[in-house]
Each structure stands twice: as C-alpha cells, then as structure tokens.
C-alpha cells in the first residue's frame, strides 16, 4: 500500500508521486475553468515549482490544496495581465503629432540659438540664470548658495536676460 506520510514533501520520490497523482487533474481543472489560450500546462508546471520551493512548509496532506490554489491564482494573474494588455491595445496609438515639420524645425533652430546664447553669458550670469529659471530657485536661495547678496543675484539674472534678448530676436 502507501508508505508512511512524512511531515514535508522535500523528498524526490514523494514529490514525484504527488506530481503523477495530481498533475493531470490540475491541468484538466485549469483547462475547464480558463480554456487553453492561457496555457494551463505552464501554470501546472509553475504550481509544482512553487510547491517544490515551499516543500518544507507544506505537509503532504495540504499539497493538493496548495497546488490547486496556487495554479488557480497563477491563472487569475494571467487573466488580469491579459485584460491590461487588451485594454492597452484598444487605446489609439499616437503615430503622428499635430506639429508641422516647419514647427519642429523652428523649435530645433530656436533651441540651438538658445544654447548658443547661453554659452555667451558669463559663468556667473549663466549659473544664476539657470538656477532661477531651470531649477526654480528664488533669488534668496541662489544668494545663499553662491554666498553673494540678493542684489548681486538680481543683477546677474537681469544682465543675463538682457544679453539673451539681444542674441535671440524671438525672445
């Protein structure tokens, strides 16, 4: 008859017997419940892998329950993932922009002019200007970081703006 039941299923022979006993029933259960499109054979294998990874924690009397619950959850996760994929596929994909090629070209040219104008600023003006306009720091914060007065920060930023306006006609 059957051998005495152990406390856990980490022995290969016991695990192999569990596999032979439950794998077909588990596959059929998943197939009848979810169909073939989510590949129930893979979920059976994954369930047995999880059982092997937790073999010290699962007693043989609970193995069948563990397998069916795990496999069912794996299939439910696959169904949920498939729903997300289908929802994403339904969204219209953005293949083009509303921007004309002329606008894109003008934007690139403007960006190049801006970079050129920024490079012509003194280092002090450029640092203060970028800290204010790019990083969003207030004059007092910049003054504290650079260890200068607030008036000096104002002078640097306004000087930078004046020079940028001269170099870039669209500004």
Secondary structure, 3 states (H helix, E strand, C coil): CCCCCCCCCCCHHHHHHHHHHHHHHHHHHHHHHHCCCCCHHHHHHHHHHHHHHCCCCCCHHHHHHHHHHHHHHHHHHHHHHHHHHHHHHHCCCCCCCCCCHHHHHHHHHHHHHHHHHHHHCCHHHHHHHHHHHCCCCCHHHHHHHHCCCHHHHHHHHHHHHHHHHHHCCCC
